[in-house]
Amino acid sequence: MAQNQRSVIADALLGWYDAHHRELPWRVPPHQIARAVQPDPYRIWLSEIMLQQTTVEAVKPYFAKFVAQWPDVTALAVAPEDDIMKAWAGLGYYSRARNLKKCADFIAADLGGIFPDTEEGLRTLPGVGPYTSAAIAAIAFNRPAAVVDGNVERVFSRLFTVTTPLPAAKKEIHRLVSDVLPHDRPGDFAQAVMDLGATLCSPRRPKCMLCPLKEMCLALKEGEPELYPIKAAKPEKPVRRGAAFVAVRHDGAILLRKRPGRGLLAGMSEPPNTDWTARQDGETSATAAPFEGDWQYASTIKHVFTHFELRLDVFRADCVDENMPQDWWWSLPETLLSEALPSVMKKAIEAAIPAATKRLLSPAKPN
Ligand code: SF4
């Protein structure tokens, strides 16, 4: 790519970003990074881990809660893991929360509470992969790292009409981003491309007439930018089945237990449920309940995990609290929100309980 073309793209993007950047709680305004006023790497790291597989709007309240409760990495390192899991509950992909704790422990104990300031150094941290290390290096430390997430893949595959299907195109897109990124403002550049992808260059109906890159965009010239990025066909996810048993006490409390410390949703809370099996004849009826009761079928919920889709038959029974295993517990409606319940288990409980408790689990958003 010619030097001139590179700087025309970078200048157009940065000019647009200076005027139209999104205000985000973990972000410093444009130019601050280049002026050596560094953003807080703790906040950038925390936001980037939260934003993996999750939207900005979903992350905002969690980010506010975390920085209020644990304002720096040392505070997070001394926090009990159970408290972190509870604060994370609902954000999904819970291994991220466990890695968050491991990473905070490592930085506090082995690095004196200081984040590494290079992409290579950041890669050594637990839970920090190639994307996240590049993002923190660029945004927090203004290192010329190519930051490529889904938004960036979309913008660059359209800008240069990349015909290789994703994920095979990742290397090519990474090279294009490396070619274009300006070494004086790499942090702002990374955030500019992310913002463009999130606000104008959307998956469907991109707002090309408002785009600072419209004169250079090859996909727009072709006439159908939505054709990009080209994606390889995804294989269908296998289906697993199971049953969940929501036992409700006279005061509305719900019986919970803790999942094993390893494996999917490790250490999270749940109502008792069966194994999740790919077999169609697996035991998912009321006869699989952990104890006798007037189990009534409530409904079947679906939840999509990374590698499979779960269909969970939900049963409910009104119970008294006798002869329960010692490490199970009753959670009152007003304490349910603070339990470390993964989304799939919230869905299961919501399917079985009265509307009042439902509102406690999923409170209405303020206007
Ligand atoms: S012109 Fe349209 S397709 Fe091309 S980068 Fe801009 S918004 Fe995306």
Residues whose N, C-alpha, C, O or C-beta is under 5 A from the ligand:
A	BS01	SF4	V155 R158 L200 C201 P206 K207 C208 C211 L213 K214 C217 L220 P225
